[in-house]
Amino acid sequence: MPTTTPNGAAEALHARTITRTLVPESRRSRFLPQLFPGRIRGLPGFLWGEAQLYDVAKKLCPDYRGGFWSFYRLSNTGLYAAPEMECATVTVRWADNFFDGEMSPDAFGIVATLFALSAACCVSQSDLLAGRYDTLRDFAAEHDERNLIFRAID
């Protein structure tokens, strides 16, 4: 039978926290094929997924002009990409759900990755891609900007 301590609830919550790790330069070339595996619409998934990710980023954020993206691995096996931007917040707009808000580039990256994964799931019916979406969504639920992220993807 498990024992409890006065901090048992806090310890249990901490144990469930999903953490992220920056993908090192030496492993960047393997990241997109893992995020978007297989084939999507006849193309290698990573090529289709990369184009989708950057295209949705341009549609979501009027200030996004391309550039370097950081790649992250999550402790729950999830993955996501976030643009390196010099500003603390960016404007994100999505007319389909009337979202208009300010968020960090990291939260914007999570939103863009979720949109790209969702689009990939719609055209490929892949359980692996659906799993990628779910693990990232679980991380988003713990993010400091979770309310903005979920309003943006609603």
Residue frames as a rotation matrix with the C-alpha (Angstrom) as fourth column:
MET 1
0.583 0.812 0.000 0.00
0.812 -0.583 0.000 0.00
0.000 0.000 -1.000 0.00
PRO 2
-0.121 -0.659 0.743 1.48
0.554 -0.665 -0.500 3.41
0.823 0.351 0.446 -0.95
THR 3
-0.090 0.024 -0.996 2.28
0.937 -0.336 -0.093 5.80
-0.336 -0.942 0.008 1.82
THR 4
0.501 0.289 0.816 1.37
0.578 -0.813 -0.067 9.46
0.644 0.505 -0.575 1.75
THR 5
-0.514 -0.651 -0.559 3.20
0.855 -0.445 -0.268 12.45
-0.074 -0.615 0.785 3.07
PRO 6
0.105 0.570 -0.815 1.97
0.418 -0.769 -0.485 15.98
-0.903 -0.290 -0.319 3.73
ASN 7
-0.207 -0.254 -0.945 3.48
-0.659 -0.677 0.327 16.95
-0.723 0.691 -0.027 0.38
GLY 8
-0.439 0.014 0.898 2.20
0.336 0.930 0.150 13.83
-0.833 0.368 -0.413 -1.38
ALA 9
0.619 0.741 0.259 -0.15
0.553 -0.177 -0.814 15.73
-0.558 0.647 -0.520 -3.67
ALA 10
0.690 -0.427 -0.584 2.53
-0.564 -0.823 -0.065 18.26
-0.453 0.374 -0.809 -4.61
GLU 11
-0.393 -0.873 0.291 5.05
-0.486 0.465 0.740 15.47
-0.781 0.149 -0.607 -5.24
ALA 12
-0.117 0.436 0.892 2.54
0.605 0.744 -0.284 13.59
-0.788 0.506 -0.351 -7.40
LEU 13
0.876 0.442 -0.193 1.83
0.158 -0.641 -0.751 16.72
-0.455 0.628 -0.632 -9.44
HIS 14
0.292 -0.859 -0.420 5.55
-0.784 -0.467 0.410 17.38
-0.548 0.209 -0.810 -9.92
ALA 15
-0.442 -0.475 0.761 6.09
-0.058 0.862 0.504 13.77
-0.895 0.179 -0.408 -11.04
ARG 16
0.237 0.636 0.734 3.53
0.746 0.365 -0.557 14.24
-0.623 0.679 -0.388 -13.83
THR 17
0.504 -0.060 -0.862 5.01
-0.303 -0.946 -0.111 17.46
-0.809 0.317 -0.495 -15.18
ILE 18
0.713 -0.259 0.651 6.01
0.688 0.439 -0.578 17.16
-0.137 0.860 0.491 -18.82
THR 19
0.275 -0.717 -0.640 9.42
-0.003 -0.666 0.746 18.66
-0.962 -0.203 -0.185 -19.49
ARG 20
0.999 0.000 0.051 11.02
0.051 -0.055 -0.997 19.80
0.003 0.998 -0.055 -22.72
THR 21
0.174 -0.985 0.014 14.57
0.334 0.073 0.940 19.46
-0.926 -0.159 0.342 -24.00
LEU 22
0.512 -0.098 -0.853 16.09
-0.696 -0.629 -0.346 21.48
-0.503 0.771 -0.391 -26.83
VAL 23
0.878 -0.225 0.422 17.20
0.406 0.817 -0.409 19.26
-0.253 0.531 0.809 -29.70
PRO 24
0.144 -0.906 -0.399 20.96
0.046 -0.397 0.917 19.74
-0.989 -0.150 -0.016 -30.16
GLU 25
0.197 -0.161 -0.967 22.37
-0.861 -0.501 -0.092 20.91
-0.470 0.850 -0.237 -33.47
SER 26
-0.770 -0.631 -0.096 23.80
-0.606 0.675 0.422 17.44
-0.201 0.383 -0.902 -34.17
ARG 27
-0.759 0.532 0.376 20.27
0.457 0.846 -0.274 15.89
-0.464 -0.037 -0.885 -34.12
ARG 28
-0.329 0.656 -0.680 18.25
-0.434 -0.744 -0.508 18.58
-0.839 0.128 0.529 -35.89
SER 29
-0.625 0.042 -0.780 18.24
-0.771 0.122 0.625 16.71
0.122 0.992 -0.044 -39.22
ARG 30
-0.885 0.285 -0.368 16.35
0.284 0.957 0.059 13.83
0.369 -0.052 -0.928 -37.58
PHE 31
-0.826 0.533 -0.185 13.68
-0.006 -0.337 -0.942 15.98
-0.564 -0.777 0.281 -35.93
LEU 32
-0.319 0.763 -0.562 11.21
-0.889 -0.446 -0.100 16.75
-0.327 0.468 0.821 -38.74
PRO 33
-0.430 0.183 -0.884 11.12
-0.475 0.787 0.394 13.12
0.768 0.589 -0.251 -39.98
GLN 34
-0.867 0.143 -0.477 10.19
0.456 0.615 -0.643 12.13
0.201 -0.775 -0.599 -36.41
LEU 35
-0.700 0.635 -0.326 7.58
-0.234 -0.635 -0.736 14.89
-0.675 -0.439 0.594 -36.05
PHE 36
0.320 0.774 -0.546 6.01
-0.826 -0.054 -0.561 14.10
-0.463 0.631 0.623 -39.43
PRO 37
-0.533 -0.608 0.588 6.79
-0.313 0.788 0.530 10.41
-0.786 0.099 -0.610 -40.11
GLY 38
-0.090 0.484 0.870 5.85
0.590 0.730 -0.345 8.37
-0.802 0.483 -0.351 -43.15
ARG 39
-0.875 -0.080 0.477 4.36
0.466 -0.405 0.787 9.77
0.130 0.911 0.392 -46.32
ILE 40
-0.168 0.828 -0.535 1.74
0.360 -0.453 -0.815 12.49
-0.918 -0.329 -0.222 -46.55
ARG 41
0.721 0.565 -0.402 -0.03
-0.199 -0.386 -0.901 13.09
-0.664 0.729 -0.166 -49.86
GLY 42
0.922 -0.324 0.214 2.67
0.361 0.512 -0.779 11.17
0.142 0.795 0.589 -51.70
LEU 43
0.368 -0.822 0.435 5.56
-0.381 -0.560 -0.736 13.17
0.848 0.106 -0.519 -50.22
PRO 44
-0.436 -0.525 -0.731 7.98
0.603 0.432 -0.671 12.28
0.668 -0.733 0.128 -47.46
GLY 45
0.466 0.778 -0.422 6.08
0.821 -0.202 0.534 13.40
0.330 -0.595 -0.733 -44.36
PHE 46
0.007 -0.529 -0.849 8.82
0.765 -0.544 0.345 15.70
-0.644 -0.652 0.401 -43.16
LEU 47
-0.901 -0.302 0.311 8.78
0.433 -0.633 0.641 17.71
0.003 0.712 0.702 -46.41
TRP 48
-0.153 0.936 0.318 5.01
0.481 -0.211 0.851 18.07
0.863 0.283 -0.418 -46.39
GLY 49
0.494 0.369 -0.787 4.97
0.859 -0.067 0.508 18.79
0.135 -0.927 -0.350 -42.64
GLU 50
-0.436 -0.732 -0.524 7.73
0.749 -0.618 0.239 21.39
-0.498 -0.288 0.818 -42.76
ALA 51
-0.848 0.180 0.499 5.96
0.282 -0.644 0.711 23.30
0.450 0.744 0.495 -45.54
GLN 52
0.165 0.981 -0.101 2.67
0.556 -0.008 0.831 23.07
0.815 -0.193 -0.546 -43.63
LEU 53
0.207 -0.169 -0.964 4.28
0.958 -0.164 0.234 24.28
-0.198 -0.972 0.128 -40.39
TYR 54
-0.747 -0.583 -0.319 5.84
0.508 -0.811 0.292 27.37
-0.428 0.056 0.902 -41.96
ASP 55
-0.673 0.583 0.456 2.73
0.274 -0.376 0.885 28.12
0.687 0.720 0.093 -44.03
VAL 56
0.363 0.846 -0.391 0.42
0.719 0.013 0.695 28.01
0.593 -0.533 -0.603 -41.02
ALA 57
-0.139 -0.495 -0.858 2.89
0.891 -0.441 0.110 30.18
-0.433 -0.749 0.502 -39.07
LYS 58
-0.956 -0.214 0.201 2.63
0.289 -0.806 0.516 32.85
0.052 0.552 0.832 -41.78
LYS 59
-0.274 0.939 0.207 -1.17
0.288 -0.125 0.949 32.66
0.917 0.320 -0.236 -41.67
LEU 60
0.367 0.429 -0.826 -1.33
0.868 0.161 0.469 32.81
0.334 -0.889 -0.313 -37.86
CYS 61
0.283 -0.416 -0.864 1.14
0.658 -0.571 0.490 35.62
-0.697 -0.708 0.112 -37.21
PRO 62
0.950 0.138 0.279 1.33
0.303 -0.609 -0.733 38.79
0.069 0.781 -0.621 -39.28
ASP 63
0.666 -0.745 0.027 4.79
-0.704 -0.618 0.350 39.51
-0.244 -0.252 -0.936 -37.80
TYR 64
0.348 -0.547 0.762 6.29
0.110 0.831 0.546 36.13
-0.931 -0.106 0.349 -38.74
ARG 65
0.648 -0.207 -0.733 8.78
-0.731 -0.437 -0.523 36.47
-0.212 0.875 -0.435 -41.60
GLY 66
0.758 -0.414 -0.503 10.56
0.071 0.820 -0.569 33.14
0.648 0.396 0.651 -41.49
GLY 67
0.174 -0.794 0.582 13.80
-0.886 -0.384 -0.260 32.37
0.430 -0.471 -0.770 -39.75
PHE 68
-0.693 -0.589 -0.416 15.40
-0.314 0.766 -0.561 29.84
0.649 -0.258 -0.715 -37.45
TRP 69
0.515 0.845 0.145 13.21
-0.600 0.234 0.765 27.45
0.613 -0.481 0.627 -35.45
SER 70
-0.605 -0.588 0.537 14.16
-0.796 0.425 -0.431 25.59
0.025 -0.689 -0.725 -32.29
PHE 71
0.062 0.564 -0.823 13.09
-0.365 0.781 0.508 21.98
0.929 0.269 0.254 -31.99
TYR 72
-0.369 -0.107 0.923 12.01
-0.929 0.002 -0.371 20.41
0.038 -0.994 -0.100 -28.71
ARG 73
-0.431 0.229 -0.873 11.54
0.086 0.973 0.213 16.86
0.898 0.016 -0.440 -27.41
LEU 74
0.109 0.563 0.819 9.07
-0.869 -0.347 0.353 16.34
0.483 -0.750 0.452 -24.58
SER 75
-0.736 -0.449 0.507 9.36
-0.666 0.615 -0.423 13.86
-0.122 -0.649 -0.751 -21.73
ASN 76
0.044 0.826 0.563 6.03
-0.353 0.540 -0.764 12.32
-0.934 -0.165 0.315 -22.80
THR 77
-0.328 -0.367 0.871 7.53
0.654 0.577 0.490 11.50
-0.682 0.730 0.051 -26.28
GLY 78
0.755 0.653 0.054 5.99
0.517 -0.543 -0.662 14.62
-0.403 0.528 -0.747 -27.83
LEU 79
-0.459 -0.843 0.280 7.76
0.844 -0.315 0.434 17.00
-0.278 0.435 0.856 -30.19
TYR 80
0.743 0.669 0.019 7.29
0.607 -0.662 -0.439 20.60
-0.281 0.338 -0.898 -31.29
ALA 81
-0.328 -0.787 0.523 8.98
0.910 -0.412 -0.049 23.47
0.254 0.460 0.851 -33.07
ALA 82
0.652 0.481 -0.586 9.06
0.618 -0.785 0.044 27.15
-0.439 -0.390 -0.809 -32.09
PRO 83
0.539 -0.451 0.712 10.46
0.529 -0.477 -0.702 30.10
0.656 0.754 -0.018 -34.04
GLU 84
-0.219 -0.665 -0.714 13.36
0.929 -0.366 0.056 32.06
-0.299 -0.651 0.698 -32.62
MET 85
0.342 0.386 0.857 12.05
0.598 -0.793 0.119 35.62
0.725 0.472 -0.502 -32.51
GLU 86
-0.671 -0.735 0.103 13.56
0.434 -0.501 -0.749 38.65
0.602 -0.458 0.655 -30.81
CYS 87
-0.316 0.635 0.705 10.25
-0.609 -0.706 0.362 39.93
0.728 -0.315 0.609 -29.43
ALA 88
-0.895 0.023 0.445 8.74
-0.398 0.409 -0.821 38.83
-0.201 -0.912 -0.357 -26.11
THR 89
-0.161 0.899 0.408 5.25
0.184 0.434 -0.882 38.41
-0.970 -0.067 -0.235 -27.59
VAL 90
-0.999 -0.035 -0.008 3.70
-0.003 -0.134 0.991 38.09
-0.035 0.990 0.133 -31.03
THR 91
-0.226 0.965 -0.131 0.21
-0.819 -0.261 -0.510 38.73
-0.527 -0.008 0.850 -32.31
VAL 92
-0.973 0.036 0.227 -1.61
0.130 0.899 0.418 35.56
-0.189 0.436 -0.880 -33.33
ARG 93
-0.272 0.913 -0.305 -4.85
-0.800 -0.390 -0.455 35.69
-0.534 0.120 0.837 -35.31
TRP 94
-0.964 0.103 0.244 -7.04
0.212 0.852 0.478 32.92
-0.159 0.513 -0.844 -36.63
ALA 95
-0.685 0.713 -0.146 -10.16
-0.722 -0.639 0.265 34.09
0.095 0.287 0.953 -38.42
ASP 96
-0.428 0.533 -0.730 -11.79
-0.112 0.770 0.628 30.63
0.897 0.351 -0.270 -38.44
ASN 97
-0.006 0.444 -0.896 -12.37
0.882 0.424 0.204 30.79
0.470 -0.789 -0.395 -34.68
PHE 98
0.678 0.312 0.666 -12.13
0.162 -0.947 0.278 34.58
0.717 -0.081 -0.693 -34.18
PHE 99
0.582 -0.548 -0.601 -8.96
0.765 0.119 0.632 34.26
-0.275 -0.828 0.489 -32.09
ASP 100
0.422 -0.537 0.730 -6.83
0.172 -0.744 -0.646 37.40
0.890 0.398 -0.221 -31.75
GLY 101
0.994 -0.070 -0.080 -4.25
0.073 -0.095 0.993 37.54
-0.077 -0.993 -0.090 -28.99
GLU 102
0.338 -0.935 0.103 -0.67
-0.784 -0.341 -0.518 38.07
0.520 0.094 -0.849 -27.87
MET 103
0.982 -0.094 0.162 1.54
-0.020 0.807 0.590 35.14
-0.187 -0.583 0.791 -26.85
SER 104
0.176 -0.984 0.019 5.20
-0.495 -0.072 0.866 34.20
-0.851 -0.162 -0.500 -26.55
PRO 105
-0.043 -0.279 -0.959 7.01
-0.983 0.184 -0.010 32.82
0.180 0.942 -0.282 -29.59
ASP 106
-0.942 -0.298 0.155 7.16
-0.328 0.913 -0.243 29.48
-0.069 -0.279 -0.958 -27.73
ALA 107
-0.308 0.913 0.266 3.37
0.023 0.287 -0.958 29.32
-0.951 -0.289 -0.110 -27.33
PHE 108
0.334 0.361 -0.870 3.00
-0.809 -0.364 -0.462 30.44
-0.484 0.859 0.170 -30.96
GLY 109
-0.550 -0.626 -0.553 5.25
-0.810 0.562 0.168 27.55
0.205 0.540 -0.816 -31.98
ILE 110
-0.844 0.322 0.430 3.09
0.027 0.825 -0.565 25.10
-0.536 -0.465 -0.705 -30.06
VAL 111
0.162 0.956 -0.246 -0.03
-0.245 -0.203 -0.948 26.48
-0.956 0.214 0.202 -31.77
ALA 112
0.166 -0.153 -0.974 1.58
-0.978 -0.155 -0.142 26.31
-0.129 0.976 -0.175 -35.22
THR 113
-0.845 -0.517 -0.135 2.83
-0.527 0.848 0.055 22.77
0.086 0.118 -0.989 -34.61
LEU 114
-0.552 0.725 0.412 -0.62
0.087 0.541 -0.837 21.66
-0.829 -0.426 -0.362 -33.41
PHE 115
0.383 0.689 -0.615 -2.24
-0.566 -0.351 -0.746 23.17
-0.730 0.634 0.255 -36.51
ALA 116
-0.167 -0.529 -0.832 0.30
-0.976 0.207 0.065 21.47
0.138 0.823 -0.551 -38.79
LEU 117
-0.957 -0.165 0.240 -0.16
-0.224 0.944 -0.242 18.11
-0.186 -0.285 -0.940 -37.05
SER 118
-0.161 0.977 0.140 -3.93
-0.088 0.127 -0.988 18.46
-0.983 -0.171 0.066 -37.26
ALA 119
0.369 0.245 -0.897 -3.72
-0.861 -0.274 -0.429 19.12
-0.351 0.930 0.110 -40.99
ALA 120
-0.600 -0.669 -0.439 -1.42
-0.771 0.630 0.094 16.12
0.214 0.395 -0.893 -41.41
CYS 121
-0.786 0.374 0.493 -3.88
-0.039 0.766 -0.642 13.92
-0.618 -0.523 -0.587 -39.52
CYS 122
0.170 0.939 -0.298 -6.73
-0.412 -0.207 -0.887 15.06
-0.895 0.273 0.352 -41.76
VAL 123
0.445 -0.009 -0.895 -4.98
-0.895 0.003 -0.445 14.01
0.007 1.000 -0.007 -44.95
SER 124
-0.424 -0.735 -0.529 -3.12
-0.720 0.628 -0.296 10.91
0.550 0.256 -0.795 -43.78
GLN 125
0.667 0.745 0.005 -5.31
-0.563 0.500 0.658 9.18
0.488 -0.442 0.753 -41.16
SER 126
-0.120 -0.836 -0.535 -2.12
0.014 0.537 -0.843 8.20
0.993 -0.109 -0.053 -39.30
ASP 127
0.816 0.368 -0.447 -2.38
0.395 0.211 0.894 6.95
0.423 -0.906 0.027 -35.72
LEU 128
-0.043 -0.921 -0.386 1.24
0.999 -0.030 -0.037 7.98
0.023 -0.387 0.922 -35.19
LEU 129
-0.672 -0.145 0.727 0.51
0.299 -0.950 0.086 11.57
0.678 0.275 0.682 -36.23
ALA 130
0.418 0.874 0.249 -2.59
-0.043 -0.254 0.966 11.60
0.907 -0.415 -0.069 -34.02
GLY 131
0.609 -0.290 -0.738 -0.37
0.780 0.388 0.492 10.47
0.143 -0.875 0.462 -31.16
ARG 132
-0.546 -0.815 0.196 2.07
0.786 -0.579 -0.219 13.30
0.292 0.035 0.956 -31.92
TYR 133
-0.249 0.562 0.788 -0.85
-0.070 -0.822 0.565 15.74
0.966 0.086 0.244 -31.68
ASP 134
0.718 0.633 -0.289 -2.09
0.189 0.222 0.956 14.26
0.670 -0.742 0.040 -28.40
THR 135
0.229 -0.694 -0.683 1.30
0.972 0.202 0.121 14.33
0.054 -0.692 0.720 -26.66
LEU 136
-0.751 -0.470 0.464 1.86
0.479 -0.871 -0.107 17.95
0.455 0.142 0.879 -27.67
ARG 137
0.061 0.862 0.503 -1.66
-0.126 -0.493 0.861 18.87
0.990 -0.116 0.079 -26.54
ASP 138
0.669 0.112 -0.735 -0.91
0.639 0.418 0.645 17.28
0.380 -0.901 0.208 -23.15
PHE 139
-0.397 -0.873 -0.285 2.19
0.918 -0.372 -0.140 19.48
0.016 -0.317 0.948 -22.85
ALA 140
-0.594 0.233 0.770 0.19
0.147 -0.910 0.388 22.53
0.791 0.344 0.506 -23.92
ALA 141
0.493 0.858 -0.145 -2.24
0.255 0.017 0.967 21.83
0.832 -0.513 -0.211 -21.06
GLU 142
0.499 -0.401 -0.768 0.64
0.855 0.080 0.513 22.38
-0.144 -0.913 0.382 -18.62
HIS 143
-0.368 -0.693 0.620 2.12
0.801 -0.575 -0.168 25.42
0.472 0.435 0.767 -20.38
ASP 144
-0.689 0.038 -0.724 1.98
0.494 -0.706 -0.507 28.83
-0.530 -0.707 0.468 -18.67
GLU 145
-0.708 0.406 -0.578 0.04
-0.608 -0.767 0.206 30.15
-0.359 0.497 0.790 -21.67
ARG 146
-0.879 0.336 0.339 -2.34
0.391 0.914 0.107 27.18
-0.273 0.227 -0.935 -21.92
ASN 147
0.027 0.959 -0.281 -5.46
0.406 -0.267 -0.874 29.36
-0.913 -0.090 -0.397 -21.98
LEU 148
0.101 -0.068 -0.993 -4.21
-0.711 -0.703 -0.024 31.29
-0.696 0.708 -0.119 -25.02
ILE 149
-0.862 -0.486 -0.145 -3.00
-0.455 0.615 0.644 28.14
-0.224 0.621 -0.751 -26.75
PHE 150
-0.694 0.634 0.341 -6.34
0.582 0.773 -0.254 26.39
-0.425 0.022 -0.905 -26.33
ARG 151
0.259 0.760 -0.596 -8.32
0.062 -0.629 -0.775 29.44
-0.964 0.164 -0.210 -27.39
ALA 152
-0.214 -0.431 -0.877 -6.16
-0.815 -0.416 0.403 29.68
-0.539 0.800 -0.262 -30.52
ILE 153
-0.949 -0.238 -0.208 -6.65
-0.314 0.777 0.546 26.04
0.031 0.583 -0.812 -31.50
ASP 154
-0.496 0.832 0.249 -10.33
0.054 0.316 -0.947 25.84
-0.867 -0.457 -0.201 -30.54
